[in-house]
Amino acid sequence: MAVKATRRMTCRLCGSPKVERVVDLAPIPLSENYTTDAETAKRAERFPVDVYMCAECGHVQQLDVIDPEYLWGSYTYYSGEAKGMPEHFREMAERMIAAAAPPAGSLVIDIGSNDGSLLRPFRERGFRVLGVDPARAAAERAIAAGVPTETALMSLPLARRLRDAHGPAQIVSAFNVFAHADDLGEMADCVRTLLASEGLFFFEAQYLADIIDGVLIATIFHEHMSHHSVAPLVRFLDRHGLELIAAERAPIQHGSLIGTVQLKGGSRPVGESVRALLALEADRRLGALETLRGFGAKVRQIRERTAALAARWMREGRSIAGFGAARSGPTLIAQLGLAGAIDYIVDDHPQKVGRYQSGDGIPILPTAELLKRMPDYAVILAWVHAQKIIEGNRDYLDRGGHFVVLCPETRIVGKDGDVAI
C-alpha cells in the first residue's frame, strides 16, 4: 500500500503562507519501519524532511506531512522501555499534581499516551486516568497494564465524546507528542474542550534553542513536524483560548521545553519563567530566518566531516557498525553521509532484531554481536543515550573498539577518551 504524503503551504501555527526553507536535508524513509528482507527495506520510499520557518510568527516546522495511519500504525516505540523515561514521567506526574492541585478522584487525560507510563503514577495516586493513542501495539500494552486507552488519533469529535462520557479533566498532558500533530489548531481546541475551568494542560517538546545549540539533527524526522519555541506558542495558544503560564527548559532528550497552560482568563498569573524565555529568544534572535540558516550551515559542516571520515574508513577496509536501531537512525545516516557505510546495527529490541532498517536495508543484530564481531567503529544512532552506551560498553573500548558520537559534533571515543580525528 502506497504511503500518503502531502505538502502543506502555510504555517502550522499562524496560517501564514510566508514560510521559507531554512535547512535543506536529504529525504529519508519512515522511521520505526523494519522489514523481514533487505531488498524490501532498500526499496522503501523516501520523503522530504526539509525545515521551514514562518517569516510572520517565527515558528520552525516541516511542511511535508505523512498520513498518520502510516506513521503510527506499526509504531514500535514504548515509553516504558526508554532509558530514564519512566523515572522522568513519575517525577513529572508529581510536579503536575502539585501545580494543578486536582481534587481526589479527578480525571487525568494523556494525549499520545503510548504504553500508559505517564498515567500509571496518577492511577496509583487514586486519580481516574484515560489515555489516547493511535499506535495499536502501544495502546494494547497500556490497556493490559490497567490504563484505559482510546486507540485513536485525538480529534475534536473525540474530545467532545470523551468529555460527555467522562466529564472535564483537571489535568491534560501531551508529552513528546505536541510536535507530532499537523493540525495543532485542532489539538489546541481539543485541549480547551477537555479541560475543566481550573484545569491545567502540560506539554513537553524538544526546544528549538537546544536543537540549535546542540545541532540536534537527529531529532528531525517525519514525526517531529514542529520545533517549538515560546514566542510563537504564546500567540498561537492565545488565539485558541489558552494561555501559557509557565515555561521551563529541561535536560530530557538533550533539551526540552515543558509548558503549563490554562484556559484563557484563568485565575493563575503568567509566571516569570515565560517572560524569561521570551527575553532569551529575543536576545538569541530565535525568530530570525538568519539564525536558522546558520543552523543549516552547521549541519552541512558536520555532514562534510562525517562523510569524509566514513569514506576514509571504507577505503581503508575498516568495519563499521551502528549502535541502536533508533527512530533517529535513518536521519543520521542520510543527513551525515553514512549511507552504505554501516554493515549492521546492534540492538536488543525484540521487534527489531532479525529485521532490516528501511533505507539502506541494514540488518539488526543482538548487541552481543558487538563484542563477537569487534567492529573498528560503532556509530551511536541512539544519540540520546550516547553517554550511557559508552559507559555500558567499556569492554568493547578496552579491546580496541571506537564509538562514534554524532551530536552536537562528530567525535571518536576510544578506551582512553576522545581520539583525534
NUMIPA-448113 format. One record per atom (N, C-alpha, C, O): residue in one letter; z, x, y. Coordinates in steps of 0.2 Angstrom, whole numbers, plus 5000, padded with zeros to 4 digits. Example, Ala and Ser with C-alpha at 12.3 -4.5 7.8 and 13.67 -1.06 7.14 Angstrom:
REM residues 2
A503950664972 A503950624978 A503950664984 A504250714983 S503550644989 S503650684995 S503950645000 S504050675006 
This chain:
REM residues 421
M500050044994 M500050005000 M500050045006 M500450095007 A499550035011 A499550075017 A500150065021 A500350005022 V500350115024 V500950115029 V500650085036 V500150115038 K501050045039 K500850015045 K501150055051 K501750065051 A500750075055 A500950115061 A500650085067 A500050065067 T501050085073 T500750055079 T500950105085 T501350145084 R500650105090 R500750145096 R500950095102 R500550055104 R501550105104 R501750065110 R501550095116 R501450155116 M501450055122 M501150085128 M501550085134 M501450105139 T502250065132 T502650055138 T503350085136 T503550095130 C503750095141 C504450125140 C504850075136 C504850015137 R505250105131 R505650065127 R506250035130 R506549985128 L506450065136 L507050035139 L506849995145 L507149945146 C506350015149 C506249985156 C505549945156 C505449905160 G505149955151 G504449925150 G503949955155 G503449925155 S504050005158 S503550035162 S503050065158 S503150095153 P502350065161 P501850095157 P501750165159 P501350205157 K502250195164 K502150265166 K502550305161 K503050335163 V502250315155 V502550365150 V502150425149 V501550415149 E502350485149 E501950545149 E502250585143 E502850595142 R501750615139 R501850655134 R502150725136 R501850755141 V502750745134 V503050805136 V503150855131 V503250915133 V503150835125 V503150885119 V502650865114 V502650815111 D502150915113 D501650905108 D501950925101 D502150985101 L501850885096 L502150905089 L501550885084 L501150845085 A501650925078 A501150905073 A501350845070 A501950825069 P500850805067 P501050745064 P501450765057 P501250815054 I501850715055 I502250735049 I502250665044 I502150615047 P502350675038 P502450625033 P503150585034 P503550615038 L503250525032 L503850495032 L504350535029 L504250565023 S504950545032 S505550575029 S505850535023 S505750475023 E506250565019 E506650525014 E506050495009 E506250435007 N505550525008 N505050495004 N504850544999 N504450595000 Y505050534992 Y504950584987 Y504550554981 Y504650494980 T504150594978 T503650564973 T503750604967 T504150654966 T503450574961 T503550604955 T503050654953 T503150684948 D502550664957 D502050714956 D501850744962 D501850714968 A501650814962 A501450844968 A500850824972 A500850824978 E500350804968 E499750784971 E499850724976 E499550714981 T500250674973 T500350614977 T500750634983 T500550604989 A501250674983 A501550704988 A501150734994 A501250725000 K500650774991 K500250814996 K499750765000 K499550775005 R499650704997 R499150655000 R499550615004 R499150565007 A500150615005 A500550575009 A500250575017 A500150625019 E500150515019 E499950505026 E500450535031 E501050535030 R500150565036 R500550595042 R500450555048 R499950525049 F501050545052 F501050505058 F501250545064 F501750595063 P501050535070 P501250575076 P502050565077 P502350515076 V502350615080 V503050615082 V503050645089 V503550675091 D502550645093 D502550675100 D503050645104 D503250585103 V503350675108 V503950655113 V503650635120 V503250675123 Y503850575122 Y503650555129 Y504250545133 Y504850535131 M504150545139 M504650525144 M504350475149 M503850475151 C504850425151 C504650375156 C504750405163 C505250425165 A504250405167 A504250435173 A504650385178 A504850405184 E504750325176 E505150275180 E505850285179 E506250285184 C506150275173 C506850275171 C507150335168 C507750345168 G506650385166 G506850445163 G507050445155 G507250495153 H506950385152 H507050385145 H506550425141 H505950425142 V506850465136 V506450505132 V506350475125 V506850445122 Q505750475122 Q505650425116 Q505050445113 Q504650485115 Q504950415107 Q504250425103 Q503950355104 Q504250305103 L503350355105 L502950295105 L502550275099 L502350215099 D502550315094 D502250295088 D502750265083 D503250295081 V502650205081 V503150165078 V502850145071 V502350125070 I503350165066 I503150145059 I503450085057 I504050065059 D503150035053 D503349975051 D504049985048 D504150025043 P504649955050 P505249965047 P505249955039 P505649985036 E504849915037 E504849905029 E504749975026 E505049985020 Y504350015029 Y504150075025 Y504650135027 Y504750175023 L505050125033 L505550175034 L506150165030 L506450215028 W506350095029 W506950085026 W506950055019 W507450055016 G506350035017 G506350005010 G506650045004 G506950025000 S506450115004 S506650154999 S507150215002 S507150274999 Y507550195007 Y507950245010 Y508450275005 Y508750235002 T508550345005 T509050375000 T509650405004 T509950445000 Y509750395010 Y510250425014 Y510850385013 Y510850325014 Y511450415011 Y512050375011 Y512650405015 Y512750465014 S512850375019 S513350395024 S513950425020 S514250485022 G514150395015 G514750415011 G514650485008 G515150515006 E514050505007 E513950575004 E513750625009 E513750685007 A513750615015 A513550665020 A514150695022 A514750675023 K514150765022 K514750805023 K515050795030 K514750795035 G515650775030 G516050765036 G516050695038 G516350675043 M515550655036 M515450585039 M515950535038 M516150505042 P516250535031 P516750485030 P517350505034 P517650455037 E517550565035 E518050585039 E517950565047 E518450535050 H517350575049 H517150555056 H517250485057 H517450465062 F516950445052 F516950375053 F517750345053 F517850295056 R518150375049 R518850355048 R519150365055 R519550325058 E519050425058 E519350445065 E519050395070 E519450365074 M518450375070 M518150335075 M518350265074 M518450225079 A518450245068 A518750175067 A519450165070 A519550115073 E519850215069 E520550215073 E520450215080 E520850185084 R519950255083 R519850255090 R519550185093 R519750165098 M519150155089 M518850095091 M519450035091 M519449995095 I519850045086 I520449995086 I520850005092 I521149955095 A521050065093 A521450075099 A521150055106 A521450035110 A520450065106 A520150045113 A520049975113 A520149945119 A519949935108 A519749865108 A520349825107 A520449765109 A520849845104 A521549815103 A521349745100 A521549695102 P520949735094 P520749675092 P521349635088 P521749675085 P521449575089 P521949535085 P521949545078 P521349555075 A522449535074 A522449545067 A521949495064 A521849435066 G521549515059 G521049475056 G520449465060 G519949425058 S520349505065 S519749495069 S519149525065 S519149555060 L518549495068 L517849515064 L517649585067 L517649595073 V517349625063 V517049685065 V516349695061 V516349685055 I515849695065 I515149705063 I514849765064 I514949795070 D514549795059 D514249865060 D513449855059 D513249835053 I513149875064 I512349865063 I512149935060 I512249985063 G511749925055 G511549995052 G512050015048 G512250075048 S512349975044 S513049995040 S512950035034 S513450065032 N512350045032 N512250095026 N512650075020 N512650015018 D513050125018 D513450105012 D514150075013 D514550075009 G514250065020 G514850025022 G515450075023 G516050055024 S515250145024 S515850195025 S516150185032 S516750195032 L515850155037 L516250145043 L516650085043 L517150085046 L516450035039 L516849975039 L517449975034 L517949935035 R517450025030 R518050025025 R518650035028 R519150005026 P518750085033 P519450085036 P519650025040 P520250005040 F519149985043 F519349925046 F519549875040 F520049835042 R519249875035 R519449825030 R520149845027 R520549795026 E520249905026 E520949925024 E521449905029 E522049905027 R521349905035 R521749885040 R521849805041 R522249775045 G521449765037 G521549695037 G521049655041 G521149595042 F520549695044 F520049655048 F519549625043 F519349655038 R519249575046 R518649545042 R518049595044 R517949615050 V517649615039 V517049655041 V516449625038 V516349585033 L515849645042 L515249625040 L514749685042 L514649705047 G514349705037 G513849755038 G513149725038 G513049665035 V512649755042 V511949735042 V511549795041 V511549835045 D511149795036 D510749855035 D510149835031 D510149795026 P509549855033 P508949835029 P508749885023 P508349865018 A509149935022 A509049985016 A509349955010 A509949945010 R508949925005 R509249895000 R509749924995 R510249904994 A509549994994 A510050034989 A510650044993 A511250034990 A510650054999 A511250075003 A511750005003 A512350015003 A511349955005 A511749885005 A512049864999 A512649844999 E511749884993 E511949864987 E512649904985 E513049884982 R512649974988 R513250014987 R513749984991 R514349984988 A513649964997 A514149935001 A514449874998 A515049864998 I514049824996 I514249764993 I514749784986 I515249744985 A514449824982 A514849844976 A515549874978 A516049874974 A515549904984 A516249934986 A516649884990 A517149904992 G516449824990 G516849764993 G516749755001 G517149725004 V516149785003 V515949775010 V515449725011 V514849745009 P515549665013 P515049615013 P514449635018 P514549665023 T513849635016 T513249665019 T512649615019 T512449585014 E512349605025 E511749565025 E511149625025 E511149665029 T510749615019 T510249655018 T509649635023 T509149605020 A509649655029 A509149635033 A509149685040 A509649715041 L508549675043 L508549715050 L508849665055 L508849605054 M509249695059 M509549655064 M509049625069 M508549655071 S509149555070 S508649525074 S509049465078 S509649455076 L508749445083 L509149395087 L509249325083 L509849305083 P508749305079 P508949245075 P509549255070 P509949215069 L509549325067 L510049335063 L510749345066 L511249315064 A510749375072 A511349375076 A511649305078 A512249295077 R511249265079 R511449195081 R511749165074 R512249125075 R511349175069 R511649145062 R512349175061 R512749135058 L512349235061 L513049275060 L513549245064 L514149235062 R513449235071 R513949215075 R514149135073 R514749125073 D513649095072 D513849025069 D514249025063 D514648985062 A514049075058 A514449075052 A515049105052 A515549085048 H515149165056 H515749205056 H516149205062 H516749225062 G515949175068 G516249175074 G516049245078 G515749285075 P516349255084 P516149315088 P516549375085 P517049365082 A516249435086 A516549495084 A516949525090 A516749535095 Q517549555088 Q517949595093 Q517649665094 Q517749695099 I517349685088 I517049755088 I516349745085 I516349725079 V515849775088 V515249785086 V515049855086 V515149885091 S514749885081 S514649955081 S513949965079 S513649925075 A513650025081 A512950045079 A512950125079 A512850155084 F513150155074 F513250225073 F512650255070 F512450245064 N512350305074 N511750335072 N511150295070 N510750305066 V511150235073 V510550185072 V510350155079 V509850125079 F510750175084 F510550145091 F509850185094 F509550165099 A509650235090 A509050265092 A508450245087 A507950265088 H508650205082 H508150185077 H507750125078 H507250105074 A507850085083 A507550025084 A507050025089 A507050055095 D506449995088 D505849995093 D506049955098 D505949965104 D506249895097 D506449845102 D507149845103 D507549805101 L507349895107 L508049905109 L508249845114 L508849825114 G507849815117 G508049755121 G508249695116 G508849665118 E507949685111 E508249635106 E508849655103 E509349615102 M508949725102 M509549755099 M510149735104 M510649715102 A510049755110 A510549735115 A510749665116 A511249645116 D510249625115 D510349545115 D510749525109 D511149485110 C510549555104 C510949545098 C511749565099 C512149525097 V511849615102 V512549635103 V512849585107 V513449565106 R512549565113 R512849525118 R512949455114 R513449425115 T512549435109 T512649375106 T513249375101 T513649325100 L513349435098 L513849445093 L514549455096 L515049435093 L514549485102 L515249505105 L515649445107 L515349395110 A516349445106 A516749405109 A516849415116 A516649475118 S517149375120 S517149385128 S517449445130 S517249485134 E517949475126 E518349535127 E518249585122 E518549635121 G517649575118 G517549625113 G517149685116 G516949685121 L517149735111 L516849795113 L516249815108 L516349805102 F515749845111 F515149875107 F515249955107 F515249975113 F515249985102 F515250055101 F514650085098 F514350055093 F514250135101 F513750165098 F513750235098 F514150265102 E513450265093 E513350345093 E512650365092 E512350335088 A512350405096 A511750435095 A511650505097 A512150525101 Q511250545095 Q511150605097 Q510950605105 Q510650565107 Y511250655108 Y511250655116 Y510750705118 Y510650765116 L510350685123 L509750725125 L509950785127 L509550835126 A510450795131 A510650865134 A510750915128 A510650965129 D511050885123 D511250935117 D510550945113 D510451005111 I510150905113 I509450915110 I509150965113 I508851015110 I509150965120 I508851015124 I509151085124 I508851135122 D509851085124 D510251145124 D510151185117 D510051245117 G510151145112 G510151175105 G509451175102 G509351195097 V508951155106 V508251155104 V508251125097 V507951145092 L508551065097 L508551025090 L507950995088 L507950925088 I507451025087 I506851005085 I506850965078 I506550915077 A507350985074 A507450945068 A507650875068 A507650835064 T507950855074 T508150785075 T507550735077 T507650675078 I506950765078 I506350725080 I505950705073 I505550745071 F506050645071 F505650615066 F505550545067 F505850515072 H505250505063 H505050445064 H505550395065 H505550345069 E506150405062 E506750355063 E507050355070 E507250305072 H507050415072 H507350435079 H506850415084 H506450465087 M506750355086 M506250335091 M506550345099 M506150355103 S507150355100 S507450365106 S507850425106 S508250435101 H507850465112 H508350515113 H508750505119 H508450525124 H509350475118 H509650445123 H510050495128 H510250545127 S510050465135 S510450495140 S510750435144 S510550385143 V511250455148 V511650405150 V511350365156 V511350305156 A511050395161 A510750365166 A510250305165 A510350255167 P509750315160 P509350265158 P509650205155 P509550145156 L510150225151 L510550175147 L510950125151 L511050065150 V511250155157 V511650115161 V511250055164 V511449995164 R510650075166 R510150025169 R509949975164 R509849915165 F509750005158 F509549955153 F510049905151 F509949845150 L510649935150 L511149885147 L511349835153 L511449775151 D511349855159 D511449805164 D510949745164 D511149685165 R510349765163 R509849715163 R509949665157 R509649605157 H510249685152 H510449645146 H511149615146 H511349595140 G511449615151 G512049585152 G512649625149 G513149595147 L512549685149 L513049735146 L513249785151 L512849795155 E513849815150 E514049865154 E514349925150 E514849925146 L514049985152 L514350045149 L515050065153 L514950075159 I515550065149 I516250085152 I516550155150 I516950175153 A516250185145 A516450245143 A515950285140 A515550255136 A515850345141 A515350395138 A515650455136 A515850495141 E515550475130 E515850545128 E515350585124 E515050555119 R515350645125 R515050695121 R515450715115 R516050725116 A515150715109 A515450735103 A515050785099 A514450785100 P515450835095 P515050885092 P514650865085 P514250895083 I514850795083 I514550775077 I513750775078 I513450765083 Q513450795072 Q512650805072 Q512450855077 Q511850855080 H512850905079 H512750955084 H512650935091 H512250965095 G512950875092 G512850845099 G512750775100 G512150755099 S513250735100 S513050665101 S513350635107 S513850655110 L513150575108 L513450535114 L513750465110 L513450435107 I514350455112 I514750395110 I514850355116 I515250375120 G514650295115 G514650245121 G515050185119 G515050165114 T515450165124 T515850105124 T515550055129 T515550065135 V515449995127 V515049945131 V515449875130 V515649855125 Q515549845136 Q515749775136 Q515249725139 Q514749745142 L515449665139 L514949615142 L515049625149 L515549645152 K514449615153 K514449625160 K514949585163 K514949525162 G515349615168 G515849575171 G516449575168 G516949535169 G516549615162 G517149615158 G517749635162 G517649665168 S518349635159 S518949655163 S519049725163 S519549745167 R518749765159 R518849835159 R518449875164 R517949855165 P518749925168 P518449965173 P517950015170 P518050035164 V517450035173 V517050085171 V517350155172 V517650165177 G517450185167 G517850245166 G517550305170 G516950315171 E517950355171 E517650415175 E517250455170 E516750495172 S517250445163 S516850485159 S516050465160 S515650505159 V515950405162 V515250385163 V515050415170 V514450445170 R515450415175 R515250445181 R515150525180 R514650555183 A515550555176 A515450625175 A514850645171 A514550695173 L514650605167 L513950615163 L513350605168 L512850635167 L513450555172 L512950535176 L512850595181 L512250615183 A513350625183 A513350685188 A513050745184 A512650785187 L513250755178 L512950815174 L512250805173 L511850855174 E512050745172 E511250735171 E510850745177 E510350765177 A511150725183 A510850735189 A510750805191 A510250835193 D511350845189 D511350915190 D510850955186 D510551005188 R510850935180 R510350965175 R509650935176 R509150965172 R509550895180 R508850855181 R508550835174 R508050845172 L509050805170 L508850775164 L508350725164 L507950715159 G508250685170 G507750635170 G507050665173 G506650625175 A507050725173 A506350755176 A505850775171 A506050805166 L505250765172 L504750775167 L504750855166 L504650875160 E504850895171 E504850965170 E505350995166 E505251045162 T505950955165 T506450985161 T506250975154 T506351015149 L505950915152 L505750905145 L505150945143 L505050965138 R504650965148 R504151005147 R504451075145 R504151115141 G504951095149 G505251165147 G505551165140 G505451215137 F505851105138 F506051105131 F505451115126 F505551145121 G504851085128 G504251085124 G504051165123 G503851185118 A504151195129 A503951265129 A504351305124 A504151355121 K505051295124 K505451325119 K505351315112 K505351355108 V505151255111 V504951235104 V504351275102 V504251305096 R503851285106 R503251325105 R503451395103 R503151425099 Q503951425107 Q504151495106 Q504451505099 Q504251555096 I504851455097 I505151465091 I504651455085 I504751485080 R504151405086 R503651395081 R503251465080 R503151485075 E503051495086 E502651555085 E503051615081 E502851645077 R503751615083 R504151665080 R504251655072 R504151695068 T504351595071 T504551575064 T503851575060 T503851605054 A503351555062 A502751555059 A502451625057 A502251645052 A502651675062 A502451745061 A502851775056 A502651815052 L503551755056 L503951785050 L503751755043 L503651795039 A503551695043 A503351665037 A502751695034 A502651715028 A502251705039 A501651735037 A501751815035 A501351835030 R502151845038 R502351915036 R502651915029 R502451955025 W503151875028 W503451875021 W502951855016 W502951885010 M502451805017 M501951785012 M501551845011 M501351855005 R501351885016 R500851945015 R501251995010 R500952025006 E501852005011 E502252055008 E502452025001 E502752064997 G502251964999 G502451934992 G503151914992 G503451914986 R503551904997 R504251884997 R504251814994 R503751774995 S504751794991 S504951724988 S505351684993 S505851714996 I505151624995 I505451585000 I505651514997 I505151484994 A506251494998 A506451434995 A506751395001 A506851425007 G506851325001 G507151285006 G507851265003 G507951254997 F508351255007 F508951235005 F509051165009 F509151165015 G509151115004 G509251045007 G508651005008 G508251015012 A508550955003 A508050905004 A508250855009 A508350795008 A508250875016 A508550835021 A507950795024 A507350805024 R508150745028 R507750705032 R507350745037 R506750735038 S507650795039 S507350845044 S506850895041 S506450925045 G506850895035 G506450945031 G505650945033 G505450995035 P505350885033 P504650885035 P504550905042 P504050935044 T504950885047 T504950905054 T504950985054 T504551015058 L505451015051 L505551085052 L504951125049 L504751175052 I504751105043 I504151135040 I503551125044 I503151175045 A503351065047 A502751055051 A502751085058 A502351125060 Q503351085061 Q503351105068 Q503451175069 Q503351205074 L503751215064 L503951285064 L503451325060 L503651385059 G502951305058 G502451345055 G502551365048 G502451425046 L502951325044 L503151345037 L502751315032 L502951315026 A502251275034 A501851245029 A501551295024 A501251345026 G501551275018 G501351325012 G501751385011 G501551425006 A502351395014 A502751455014 A503251445009 A503451495005 I503551385008 I504151365004 I503951344997 I503551304996 D504151384992 D503951374985 D504351314982 D504051274978 Y504951304983 Y505351244981 Y505951234985 Y506151284989 I506251184985 I506851164989 I507451144984 I507351114979 V508051174985 V508651164981 V509051104984 V509151104990 D509251064980 D509751004982 D510050974976 D509750984970 D510550944977 D510850914971 D510850834971 D511250804967 H510550804976 H510450734976 H510150704970 H509550724969 P510450654966 P510150634960 P509450594961 P509050594956 Q509350574967 Q508750534968 Q508150574971 Q507650554972 K508350644971 K507850694974 K507650744969 K507050764969 V508150764965 V508050824960 V507450804955 V507550744953 G507050844954 G506450824949 G505850794953 G505350774949 R505950784959 R505350754963 R505050804968 R505250854968 Y504550774972 Y504250814976 Y504250784983 Y504150724984 Q504350834988 Q504350814995 Q503750794998 Q503250834997 S503650735001 S503050725004 S502750775009 S503150795013 G502150785009 G501850835014 G501550895010 G500950895009 D501950935009 D501750995005 D501850994998 D501551034994 G502150934995 G502250924988 G502650984985 G502551004980 I503250994989 I503651054987 I504151024982 I504450964983 P504251054976 P504751024971 P505451034973 P505651084976 I505850984971 I506550984972 I506951004966 I506850974961 L507351054966 L507651084960 L508451084962 L508651084967 P508851084956 P509551084957 P509751154961 P509451204961 T510351144965 T510551204969 T510751264964 T510751324967 A510851254958 A511051304953 A510451354953 A510551414951 E509851334954 E509251374954 E509251424959 E508851474958 L509651424964 L509651474970 L509851534967 L509551594968 L510451534963 L510651604960 L510251624954 L510151684953 K509951574951 K509551594945 K508851624947 K508651674944 R508551604952 R507951624955 R507951684960 R507551724961 M508551684964 M508651734969 M508051744974 M507751794974 P507851684977 P507351704982 P507551754987 P508151754989 D507051784990 D507151834995 D507451795002 D507951825005 Y507151735003 Y507451705009 Y507551625007 Y507151595003 A508051595009 A508151525008 A508251495015 A508651505019 V507751455017 V507651425024 V508151355023 V508051315019 I508551355028 I509051295028 I508751235031 I508651235038 L508551185027 L508151125030 L508751075032 L508551035036 A509251075029 A509851035030 A510251065036 A510751085035 W509851075042 W510151115048 W510851095050 W511151135053 V511051035050 V511651005052 V512251045049 V512751055051 H512051065042 H512651095038 H512551165037 H512751195032 A512151195041 A511951275040 A512551315039 A512551355034 Q513051305043 Q513651355043 Q514051345036 Q514251385033 K514051275034 K514451265028 K514051285022 K514351315017 I513351285022 I512951305017 I513051385016 I513051405011 I513051415022 I513051495022 I513751515019 I513851555014 E514251475021 E514951495019 E515051475011 E515451505008 G514751425009 G514751405002 G514351434997 G514351424991 N513951485000 N513451514995 N513451594996 N512951624997 R514151624997 R514151694998 R513951734992 R513651784993 D513951704986 D513651744980 D512951754981 D512651814979 Y512551714984 Y511851724985 Y511751774990 Y511351824989 L512151774995 L512051835000 L512351894998 L511951944999 D512851894994 D513151964991 D512651994986 D512652054985 R512251954983 R511751984978 R511051994982 R510552014978 G511051994988 G510452024992 G510051964995 G509551984998 G510251904994 G509851844997 G509951845005 G510351875007 H509451805008 H509551795015 H509451725017 H508951695014 F509851695021 F509751625023 F509351635030 F509451675034 V508951585031 V508551575037 V508851515041 V508751455039 V509151525047 V509351465051 V508851455056 V508551505060 L508651395058 L508051375062 L508251345069 L507851345073 C508851325069 C509151295076 C509751325078 C510151335074 P509851345084 P509351325090 P508851385091 P508351375095 E508851435087 E508351485087 E508351515080 E508851515076 T507751545078 T507651575071 T508151635071 T508051685075 R508551635065 R508951695064 R508951705057 R508951655053 I509051765054 I509151785047 I509851805046 I510151845050 V510151775041 V510851795039 V510851825032 V510651805027 G511151885032 G511251925026 G511951935024 G512451895027 K512151975019 K512851975017 K513352005023 K513951985023 D513052045027 D513452075032 D513352035039 D513552065044 G513051975039 G512951945045 G512251935047 G511751945043 D512051925054 D511451925056 D511051985055 D511252045056 V510351975053 V509952035052 V509452035057 V509151985059 A509252095060 A508752105065 A508052085062 A507952095057 I507752045066 I507052015064 I506552065067 I505952055066 
